Amino acid sequence: MAEFHYDIDADGVAVITWDVPGKSMNVMTFQGWDELDALIDRALGDEAVKGIVLTSGKDSFAGGMDLNVIARMKEMAGDDPARGLFEGIMRVHGIMRKIERAGTDPKTLKGGKPVAAALTGTALGIGYEIPLCCHRIFAADNPRARIGLPEILVGIFPGAGGTTRLVRKMGAMAASPHLLEGKTYTPDRAKSAGLIDEVVPAGELLARAKAWVLGAGDADIVKPWDQKGYKMPGGAPYHPAGFMTYVGASAMVHGKTMGVYPAAKALLSAAYEGALVPFDTALKIEARWFTNVLMNPSSGAMIRSLFQNKQALEKGANRPTVDDQSVKKLGVLGAGMMGGGIAYVAAQAGIEVVLVDQSQEAADRGKGYSEGILDKGISRKRVTPEKKEAVLSKITATSDYAALVGADLIVEAVFEDPGIKAEVTQKVEAIVGEDCIFATNTSTLPITELAKASARPEQFIGIHFFSPVDKMMLVEIIRGTETGDRAVAKALDFVRQIRKTPIVVNDARFFYANRCIIPYINEGIRMVAEGVTPPLVENAAKLVGMPLGPLQLVDETSIDLGVKIAKATRAAMGDAYPDGAVDEVLFWMADEGRLGRKSKAGFYAYDEAGKRQGLWAGLGERYDEAETQPELSEVQHRLLFTQVLEAVRALEENVLMDIREGDVGAILGWGFAPWSGGPFSWLDMIGAARAVEICEDLTARHGPRFTPPALLKDMAARGETFYGRFAPRAEAA
């Protein structure tokens, strides 16, 4: 079936409509490129056609490139995948350049046919790069639409002309936030930013685009870079102002990426080198750098984890086969920051919420959390007063448990105390219907034990939200030993409703996320006690792609929480407890009243406003820095492998059931080196044999916590990869 459709109206305007069958949003395929190319030729070659409008038959314009196209380009090239990619990209450039020149005589700059883009809604990636080739971009006034180039967020960069065109359109400085930060905008903000030309009522979109086409003259359809005497806004690299722009951009990119994200460096190189040469040569340079990125294993891993795997999980890849379990009425127990955040995201998704706390005052404070977020949105013109009212109207704040009658899902978010949680569970189950699913929000307490307080353990499940709930995208769903499929499906459907990414794990101490992140924090603290200089610990983490060093992370989460977890873990493990050296540091810090950011004193020093002022000098006074400091790579290996080995053990013990969830959960849950694609992708990159070799060296130097698991050693012996060995469970990615 056709993906593009062609029609000529009575005025001679050819309308090319993009409408991929069976898809809610258009994505570009091989067939799509062939059809678009042929229809552009048809319109340009027909004397009766006065101009062209490109639009969509869907509520959105396009969501980007079908990434399977890229994979096939590599496969079709056989032993020379780089050539296959480059030639495929250059073909795309040829089609888009054809749209842009539209038959214009290169000498006289006359005789072309005007081409307008009429964006019905969201236009991202290639869905915006194609409109960039057109001579005028119209967008429907749709506040839910997003326009921009977010490729950098999944490990690539705009490589179908988007980089070259945007830099030439607005200059490197103005283009940088759109290219390097992957920001997307509503239509009105996109117009203010200079990304599109007009925002019009949806009902007038096609008519306005056609009217412009019929009235456009020769000067309207020649891009600035194709005009004689064109000068790049802000100056080219050899101009003093332009030179300083690129010096600053280089510093900014390195400062943000720490040199570990290949796409950002490649984008900057394409922009800089492309700005030194004519436009068509710049497109070739962009294509070469884009090929370079696509051939880099980091980009492939990021695309797989942050796009393909993430999308598969959000679509219910691991959902049990039961009827739809969408939540109609949600009860939230506990109106603290966590409960208030859960209530907000649910109400934002249109779900009726009952927020319960011990007193009406406490419940009202919990609802006030939502009001604060919405007021901030209004101040930034991202939320309307009407939207605020609609969201708040969904939340009923009360101290009366009877208001929970009719709820089909309860999320309990009270204190991390088994006794309190048990009391609340029994109190609620006596009120709600027998079909209601009960979820406990906890980060450490075993779900199977908590479920013993329930009269219906098959309907009892764990849901671990990350704080702050409104910003963190991951939700960890924990299946107890008696948890049934309907409870899992209910939790997954709820997470889908609130537009977050779920992973499902089996019950075990610390589940998956905390199981991996606590050893990372502990390893950093352990190194401080050993005499490793704290700046080396923190910077080693950042230079390998972790968003926060372990010392800053424990400050953010609070040192007294670390003490509480340590005491509970030691009580549970007894003589097998491995972190006594860490406790010595943590407990001393807590005794000193240095509880982290919240007390404006922790591993870092803070000013009165709570702003970090650098690492606290008292650490060096308490723990003498060793005369010989370890190599940077050794510190990095300790920090990475302490997390990665726990991920492998979680898979080995069936706590983690799908490596896709392991990779996506690691990146979204605690920021594990996103450039790597996650712990399993990183192990595949370096190879199991090399990983075992590093671990055995670390074990000899630092102890048995680095002993490689049997699964990793077996894979090393067989020469296997995680995505190779576990392909049946990962094939949907």
C-alpha positions in Angstrom: 0.0 0.0 0.0 1.2 3.5 -0.8 2.7 5.7 1.9 2.4 8.9 0.0 -0.6 10.1 -2.0 -0.8 12.7 -4.8 -3.6 15.1 -5.8 -3.8 18.2 -7.9 -6.5 20.8 -7.2 -8.3 23.1 -9.6 -5.7 25.8 -9.0 -2.8 23.6 -10.0 -1.4 22.9 -6.5 -0.1 19.4 -6.1 -0.7 18.1 -2.6 1.6 15.2 -1.5 0.1 13.6 1.6 2.2 11.3 3.8 0.1 8.6 5.4 1.8 5.3 6.2 -0.8 2.5 6.5 -1.2 0.9 9.9 0.9 3.4 11.8 -0.4 6.0 14.3 2.5 8.3 13.2 4.4 8.5 10.0 8.0 7.1 9.8 10.2 7.2 6.8 10.9 3.9 5.1 12.7 2.7 1.9 9.3 2.6 0.2 8.5 6.1 1.4 11.7 7.6 0.0 11.0 5.9 -3.4 7.5 7.2 -3.5 8.4 10.7 -2.4 11.1 11.0 -4.9 8.8 9.8 -7.7 6.0 12.2 -6.7 8.4 15.2 -6.5 9.6 14.4 -10.0 6.0 14.1 -11.2 5.0 17.5 -9.8 8.1 19.3 -11.0 7.8 17.7 -14.5 4.1 18.7 -14.9 3.6 22.1 -16.5 0.1 22.2 -15.0 1.5 22.2 -11.5 2.2 25.6 -10.1 3.5 24.5 -6.7 3.5 21.7 -4.1 2.3 21.3 -0.6 3.7 18.5 1.6 1.3 17.4 4.4 0.2 14.4 6.4 -3.0 12.4 6.5 -2.6 11.9 10.3 -2.9 14.1 13.4 0.9 14.3 13.4 3.3 15.0 10.5 6.0 12.5 11.2 8.0 11.0 14.0 11.3 10.4 12.2 13.2 7.7 10.4 12.3 4.0 10.7 15.6 2.8 12.2 15.3 -0.5 10.4 16.1 1.5 7.3 19.5 2.3 8.7 20.1 -1.3 9.7 19.2 -2.5 6.2 21.5 0.0 4.5 24.4 -1.5 6.6 23.3 -5.0 5.8 22.9 -4.4 2.0 26.5 -3.1 1.9 27.9 -6.5 2.9 31.5 -6.3 3.8 31.6 -2.5 3.5 28.7 -1.2 5.7 30.2 2.3 5.9 30.0 2.7 2.2 26.4 1.4 2.2 25.4 3.9 4.8 27.1 6.8 3.1 25.6 6.1 -0.2 22.2 5.7 1.3 22.4 9.0 3.1 23.6 10.8 0.0 20.6 9.5 -1.9 18.4 11.0 0.8 20.3 14.3 0.4 19.7 14.1 -3.3 15.9 13.8 -2.8 15.8 16.6 -0.3 18.0 18.9 -2.4 15.6 18.2 -5.3 12.7 19.5 -3.1 14.7 22.5 -2.0 15.9 23.6 -5.5 12.4 22.7 -7.0 13.5 23.2 -10.6 15.1 26.6 -10.0 17.8 27.5 -12.6 21.1 27.6 -10.7 22.4 30.6 -12.7 19.3 32.8 -12.9 17.7 31.5 -9.6 14.4 31.6 -11.4 11.8 29.1 -12.8 11.3 26.9 -9.7 8.1 25.8 -8.1 7.3 26.8 -4.6 7.0 24.0 -2.0 5.3 24.5 1.3 5.1 22.1 4.3 1.9 21.9 6.2 2.5 20.3 9.5 -0.7 18.8 11.0 1.0 18.1 14.3 4.3 16.6 15.7 7.3 16.8 13.4 10.5 15.3 14.7 13.8 14.2 13.2 13.3 13.5 9.5 9.8 14.8 10.1 11.3 18.2 10.5 14.3 17.9 8.2 12.0 17.4 5.2 10.1 20.6 6.0 13.4 22.4 6.4 13.9 21.7 2.6 10.6 23.4 1.8 10.4 27.1 1.1 7.8 27.9 3.9 6.7 25.9 6.9 3.1 26.1 8.2 2.1 24.4 11.4 -1.4 23.8 12.8 -2.1 25.5 16.1 -1.9 22.3 18.1 -0.4 22.8 21.7 0.2 19.0 22.0 2.4 18.9 18.9 6.2 18.9 19.2 8.6 20.2 16.6 12.4 19.7 16.6 15.4 17.6 16.2 15.8 15.3 19.2 18.3 12.8 17.6 21.1 13.7 19.9 19.1 12.2 22.8 19.3 8.7 21.3 22.9 8.7 20.3 22.9 10.2 16.7 22.5 13.7 15.3 20.4 15.2 12.5 22.1 13.7 9.5 19.6 14.2 6.7 20.6 17.8 6.2 19.2 19.1 9.5 22.5 20.0 10.9 23.8 21.8 7.8 20.5 23.6 7.1 19.9 24.8 10.6 23.4 26.2 11.1 23.1 28.1 7.8 19.5 29.2 8.6 20.2 30.8 12.0 23.9 30.5 12.7 25.9 28.1 14.9 25.1 29.9 18.2 21.4 30.1 17.7 21.2 26.6 16.2 23.1 24.9 19.0 20.3 24.4 21.6 18.2 22.8 18.9 20.9 20.5 17.7 23.0 19.8 20.7 20.3 19.6 23.4 17.6 18.0 21.3 14.9 20.4 22.5 11.5 20.1 21.0 8.8 22.9 21.0 5.1 23.5 20.7 4.3 25.2 17.3 4.1 28.7 18.8 7.4 28.3 20.5 8.9 26.8 17.4 7.8 29.9 15.5 9.4 32.2 18.1 12.6 30.2 17.9 12.7 30.6 14.1 12.2 26.9 13.3 8.9 27.4 11.4 7.3 30.3 9.6 3.6 30.4 10.5 1.2 28.9 13.0 -2.4 28.8 11.7 -5.7 27.3 12.9 -5.9 23.6 12.1 -8.9 24.0 9.9 -7.1 26.6 7.7 -3.8 24.8 7.4 -4.0 23.4 3.9 -5.8 26.4 2.5 -3.2 28.8 3.9 -0.3 26.7 2.6 -1.9 26.5 -0.9 -2.5 30.3 -0.9 1.1 31.0 -0.2 2.2 28.6 -2.9 0.0 30.4 -5.5 1.3 33.8 -4.4 5.1 33.0 -4.1 7.6 34.5 -6.4 11.1 33.5 -7.5 12.7 35.3 -4.5 10.5 33.4 -2.1 11.8 30.0 -3.2 15.5 30.4 -3.1 17.1 29.4 0.2 19.6 32.0 1.6 22.5 29.6 1.2 21.7 29.3 -2.6 21.7 33.1 -3.1 24.7 35.0 -4.3 26.6 36.8 -1.5 25.2 34.6 1.3 26.8 35.2 4.6 26.3 32.8 7.5 24.5 34.4 10.5 26.9 35.0 13.3 29.9 34.6 11.1 31.6 31.6 9.5 34.5 29.9 11.4 37.1 32.0 9.7 35.3 35.2 10.8 36.4 36.5 14.2 32.9 36.3 15.7 32.3 32.9 14.1 35.6 31.6 15.3 34.8 32.5 18.9 31.4 30.8 18.5 33.0 27.5 17.6 35.6 27.8 20.3 32.8 28.3 22.8 30.7 25.5 21.3 33.6 23.0 21.5 34.2 23.9 25.2 30.5 23.6 25.9 30.1 20.2 24.2 33.1 18.8 26.0 31.9 20.2 29.3 28.5 18.5 28.9 29.6 15.2 27.4 33.0 14.7 29.0 34.1 13.4 25.7 32.1 10.1 25.9 29.3 10.8 23.5 30.4 10.4 19.9 27.3 12.0 18.3 27.9 15.4 19.9 31.5 15.6 18.7 30.5 14.4 15.3 27.7 17.0 15.0 30.1 19.8 16.0 32.7 18.6 13.5 30.0 18.4 10.7 28.8 22.0 11.5 32.3 23.4 11.7 33.8 21.7 8.6 30.6 22.2 6.7 30.6 26.0 7.4 34.0 26.3 5.6 32.7 24.9 2.2 29.9 25.4 -0.3 26.5 23.9 0.7 26.5 20.8 -1.4 30.0 19.9 -0.1 28.8 20.5 3.4 26.1 17.9 2.9 28.7 15.4 2.0 30.7 16.2 5.1 27.6 15.8 7.2 26.9 12.5 5.6 30.4 11.3 6.4 30.2 12.3 10.0 26.7 10.7 10.3 28.1 7.5 8.8 30.9 7.7 11.4 28.4 7.9 14.2 26.2 5.1 12.9 29.3 2.9 12.7 30.2 3.6 16.3 29.0 0.9 18.7 28.0 3.5 21.3 25.4 5.1 19.0 24.0 1.7 18.0 23.7 0.7 21.7 22.0 4.1 22.6 19.5 3.7 19.7 18.7 0.2 20.7 18.2 1.0 24.4 16.8 4.5 24.4 14.6 4.1 21.3 13.9 0.5 20.3 14.0 -1.2 23.7 12.4 1.7 25.6 9.6 1.8 23.0 9.0 -2.0 23.2 8.7 -1.9 27.0 6.3 1.1 26.9 4.2 -0.8 24.4 3.9 -3.8 26.8 6.6 -6.2 25.6 6.4 -8.1 28.8 2.8 -7.6 29.7 0.8 -10.7 30.7 -2.0 -11.7 28.4 -5.0 -10.4 30.3 -7.8 -8.0 29.6 -7.2 -4.2 29.6 -6.4 -3.0 33.1 -6.5 0.7 32.7 -7.0 2.6 35.9 -10.3 4.4 36.4 -9.9 5.5 40.0 -6.6 5.6 41.9 -6.2 5.7 45.7 -2.9 7.1 47.0 -2.1 6.6 50.6 0.4 9.0 52.1 0.5 12.6 50.9 4.2 13.3 51.3 6.4 14.3 48.4 6.3 10.8 46.9 2.5 10.4 47.3 1.9 13.9 46.1 4.0 13.3 43.1 2.1 10.1 42.2 -1.2 11.9 42.6 0.0 14.6 40.3 1.2 12.4 37.4 -2.0 10.3 37.6 -4.3 13.4 37.6 -2.2 14.9 34.7 -3.1 11.7 32.8 -6.8 12.2 33.5 -7.2 9.6 36.2 -9.5 10.3 39.2 -7.3 10.4 42.3 -8.2 10.1 46.0 -5.2 11.3 48.1 -5.4 10.1 51.7 -3.3 11.1 54.7 -3.8 11.0 58.5 -5.1 14.5 58.7 -7.0 16.8 56.2 -4.1 19.3 56.6 -1.5 16.7 55.5 -3.7 15.6 52.6 -4.2 19.2 51.4 -0.4 19.8 51.6 0.0 16.7 49.3 -2.5 18.2 46.8 -0.6 21.5 47.1 2.4 19.7 45.7 0.5 19.4 42.4 -0.6 23.0 42.6 3.0 24.1 43.0 4.1 22.2 39.9 1.3 23.6 37.8 1.9 27.2 39.0 5.5 26.9 37.9 4.2 25.6 34.5 1.9 28.7 34.3 4.8 31.0 35.1 6.8 29.5 32.2 3.7 29.6 29.9 3.7 25.8 29.6 0.4 25.4 31.5 -2.8 27.3 31.2 -5.0 28.2 34.2 -7.7 26.0 32.7 -5.3 23.1 32.6 -4.3 23.7 36.2 -7.9 23.6 37.2 -8.6 20.5 35.2 -5.7 18.6 36.8 -6.5 19.7 40.4 -10.2 18.8 40.0 -9.1 15.2 39.5 -7.5 15.1 43.0 -9.6 14.6 46.1 -7.6 15.2 49.2 -9.0 13.6 52.4 -8.4 11.9 55.6 -11.4 9.6 55.1 -10.5 6.1 53.9 -14.2 5.6 52.9 -13.4 7.9 49.9 -11.4 5.0 48.4 -14.6 3.0 47.7 -14.6 2.2 43.9 -10.9 2.5 43.4 -9.4 -0.2 41.2 -5.8 0.5 42.1 -4.3 1.6 45.4 -0.7 2.9 45.6 0.5 3.0 49.2 3.3 5.5 49.8 3.6 5.7 53.6 6.8 5.4 55.6 9.3 2.6 54.9 8.2 0.7 57.9 6.7 -2.8 57.6 4.4 -2.4 60.5 2.9 0.8 59.2 2.5 -0.6 55.8 0.8 -3.8 57.1 -1.6 -1.7 59.1 -2.5 0.5 56.1 -2.9 -2.6 53.8 -5.4 -4.2 56.1 -7.3 -1.0 56.7 -7.7 -0.4 53.0 -8.5 -3.9 51.9 -11.5 -3.8 54.3 -12.9 -0.9 52.3 -12.1 -1.4 48.7 -13.7 -4.0 46.4 -12.3 -7.5 46.0 -11.0 -6.8 42.5 -8.9 -3.8 43.6 -5.1 -4.2 43.1 -2.9 -3.0 46.0 0.5 -1.7 45.2 3.1 -0.7 47.7 5.7 2.0 46.8 9.0 0.9 48.3 12.6 1.0 47.3 14.0 -1.6 49.6 11.4 -3.6 51.6 10.7 -7.2 50.2 7.3 -7.4 48.5 6.7 -11.0 49.4 7.0 -10.2 53.1 4.8 -7.1 52.9 2.2 -9.1 51.0 1.7 -11.3 54.1 -0.4 -8.5 55.5 -2.8 -8.8 52.6 -5.8 -11.0 52.4 -5.3 -11.2 48.6 -1.5 -11.6 48.0 -2.1 -12.4 44.3 -3.4 -8.8 44.0 -0.5 -7.3 45.9 2.5 -5.9 44.0 5.4 -3.5 44.4 5.7 -0.3 42.5 9.0 1.7 43.0 8.7 5.2 41.8 11.9 7.3 41.6 12.0 10.8 43.0 10.9 13.3 41.9 8.0 11.4 40.4 7.0 14.1 38.0 10.5 14.1 36.4 11.9 10.6 36.6 10.8 8.4 33.7 11.4 4.9 35.1 9.0 2.9 37.3 10.2 -0.4 38.7 7.4 -3.0 39.1 8.2 -5.8 41.6 6.5 -9.1 41.4 6.2 -11.0 44.8 6.2 -14.8 44.9 2.4 -14.8 44.9 1.7 -11.8 42.7 -0.7 -12.7 39.9 -0.7 -11.7 36.2 -3.6 -9.3 36.6 -1.7 -7.3 39.2 1.3 -7.1 36.9 -0.9 -6.0 34.0 -2.6 -3.4 36.1 0.7 -1.9 37.2 2.0 -1.9 33.6 -1.2 -0.3 32.2 -1.1 2.3 34.9 2.5 3.2 34.1 1.6 3.4 30.4 -1.3 5.8 31.3 1.1 8.1 33.2 3.5 8.0 30.3 6.4 6.5 32.0 8.7 3.5 31.2 8.2 0.3 33.2 10.4 -2.6 34.0 9.2 -5.7 35.8 11.5 -7.6 38.2 11.1 -10.4 40.6 11.3 -9.8 44.3 14.7 -9.7 45.9 16.6 -7.4 48.3 16.8 -3.9 46.8 15.1 -5.2 43.6 17.1 -4.1 40.5 17.9 -0.4 40.6 19.0 0.0 44.2 20.8 -3.3 44.0 23.1 -1.8 41.4 23.3 1.9 42.6 24.0 1.2 46.2 27.3 -0.6 45.4 28.3 2.4 43.2 27.8 4.8 46.1 29.6 2.4 48.5 32.6 2.0 46.2 33.1 5.7 46.0 32.9 6.1 49.8 35.2 3.1 50.2 37.8 4.7 48.0 37.7 7.9 50.1 38.4 5.7 53.2 41.3 4.1 51.4 42.9 7.5 50.7 41.9 8.0 47.1 41.5 11.7 46.6 37.7 12.6 46.5 38.1 14.8 43.3 39.6 11.8 41.5 36.6 9.6 42.6 34.0 12.2 41.4 35.7 13.2 38.2 36.5 9.6 37.2 32.7 8.9 37.4 31.8 11.9 35.3 34.5 11.2 32.7 33.0 7.7 32.2 29.6 9.1 31.6 27.9 9.0 35.0 25.7 12.1 35.6 26.7 12.3 39.3 29.8 11.1 41.1 29.0 8.7 44.0 29.7 11.3 46.7 27.4 13.9 45.2 24.8 11.2 44.7 24.8 10.2 48.3 24.5 13.9 49.3 21.5 14.2 47.0 19.7 11.1 48.4 20.8 12.0 52.0 23.5 10.4 54.2 21.1 9.4 56.9 19.1 7.4 54.4 22.4 5.6 53.6 22.9 4.9 57.3 19.4 3.5 57.6 19.9 1.2 54.6 23.3 0.1 55.9 21.9 -0.8 59.3 19.0 -2.8 57.9 21.3 -4.6 55.4 23.8 -5.5 58.1 21.0 -6.8 60.4 19.7 -9.0 57.5 23.1 -10.3 56.3 24.9 -10.7 59.6 28.5 -11.9 59.3 28.2 -11.8 55.5 27.8 -8.1 55.4 30.6 -6.7 53.2 30.5 -2.9 53.7 31.9 -2.2 57.2 34.6 0.1 55.7 31.8 2.2 54.1 29.8 2.4 57.3 32.7 3.8 59.2 32.7 6.8 56.8 28.9 7.2 56.6 28.2 6.8 60.3 31.0 9.4 61.1 29.5 11.8 58.6 26.0 11.4 60.2 27.4 11.9 63.7 29.0 15.1 62.5 25.5 16.3 61.3 26.6 16.2 57.7 23.5 14.6 56.2 23.8 15.8 52.6 22.3 18.6 50.6 19.2 18.8 52.8 21.4 19.8 55.8 23.6 22.0 53.6 26.5 19.8 54.7 27.7 16.5 53.4 30.6 15.2 51.3 30.3 18.6 49.6 30.2 22.0 51.3 27.2 24.2 50.6 26.3 27.9 50.9 23.3 29.2 52.7 21.1 28.8 49.6 22.1 25.1 49.4 24.4 25.5 46.4 27.4 23.2 46.2 30.7 24.9 46.9 33.1 22.0 46.2 34.1 18.9 48.2 34.3 19.4 51.9 37.8 20.0 53.1 37.2 17.9 56.3 37.3 14.7 54.3 41.0 15.2 53.7 41.6 15.9 57.3 39.9 12.8 58.4 41.1 10.5 55.7 44.7 11.1 54.6 45.2 11.0 50.9 47.4 8.1 49.7 50.8 9.2 48.5 50.3 7.1 45.3 46.9 7.6 43.6 45.4 4.9 41.4 45.2 5.3 37.6 42.0 6.9 36.3 41.0 3.7 34.5 41.2 1.7 37.7 38.9 4.0 39.5 36.5 4.0 36.6 36.6 0.2 36.4 35.8 -0.1 40.1 32.8 2.3 39.8 31.4 0.7 36.6 31.9 -2.9 37.4 30.5 -2.6 40.9 27.2 -1.8 39.1 27.5 -4.0 36.1 28.3 -7.2 38.1 25.1 -6.7 40.1 23.1 -6.3 36.9 24.6 -9.7 35.7 23.9 -11.3 39.1 20.3 -10.0 38.9 19.9 -11.7 35.5 21.6 -14.8 36.7 19.2 -15.1 39.7 16.1 -14.3 37.6 15.4 -11.1 39.5 15.9 -9.4 36.1 14.0 -11.3 33.4 14.9 -9.3 30.3 18.2 -7.6 29.4 16.2 -4.8 27.7 14.8 -3.9 31.0 18.2 -4.1 32.5 19.7 -1.6 30.1 16.7 0.8 29.9 16.2 0.6 33.7 19.9 1.4 34.4 19.9 4.5 32.1 16.5 5.9 33.2 16.7 4.8 36.8 20.1 6.0 37.9 21.8 7.4 34.8 24.2 4.5 34.1 26.5 5.9 31.4 23.9 6.5 28.7 26.6 6.5 26.0 27.1 2.8 26.7 23.4 1.8 26.1 23.3 0.2 29.6 25.3 -2.4 31.5 24.6 -5.3 29.2 25.3 -3.3 26.1 28.5 -2.1 27.6 29.6 -5.7 28.4 28.8 -6.6 24.8 30.9 -3.7 23.6 34.0 -4.6 25.5 33.4 -8.4 25.3 32.8 -10.9 28.1 36.3 -12.2 28.0 37.8 -8.7 28.5 35.2 -8.1 31.3 36.3 -11.3 33.1 39.9 -10.3 32.8 39.3 -6.9 34.3 37.2 -8.4 37.1 39.8 -10.9 38.0 42.4 -8.2 38.3 40.0 -6.1 40.5 39.3 -9.1 42.6 43.0 -9.7 43.3 43.5 -6.0 44.1 40.3 -5.2 46.0 38.4 -8.3 47.1 35.7 -10.8 46.2 33.0 -8.3 45.4 34.5 -8.1 41.9 34.4 -11.9 41.4 32.9 -12.4 37.9 29.6 -14.3 38.1 29.4 -17.8 36.6 27.2 -16.5 33.8 29.7 -13.9 32.7 32.6 -16.5 32.8 30.5 -19.0 30.8 29.8 -16.3 28.2 33.5 -15.5 28.0 34.4 -19.1 27.4 31.8 -19.5 24.7 32.6 -16.1 23.0 28.9 -15.0 23.4 27.3 -11.6 23.9 24.2 -10.8 26.0 22.2 -9.6 23.1 23.3 -12.7 21.1 22.6 -15.2 23.8 19.3 -13.7 25.0 18.0 -12.9 21.5 14.7 -14.7 22.0 13.8 -12.4 24.8 15.2 -9.3 23.1 14.0 -9.9 19.5 11.1 -7.4 19.8 13.7 -4.7 20.2 
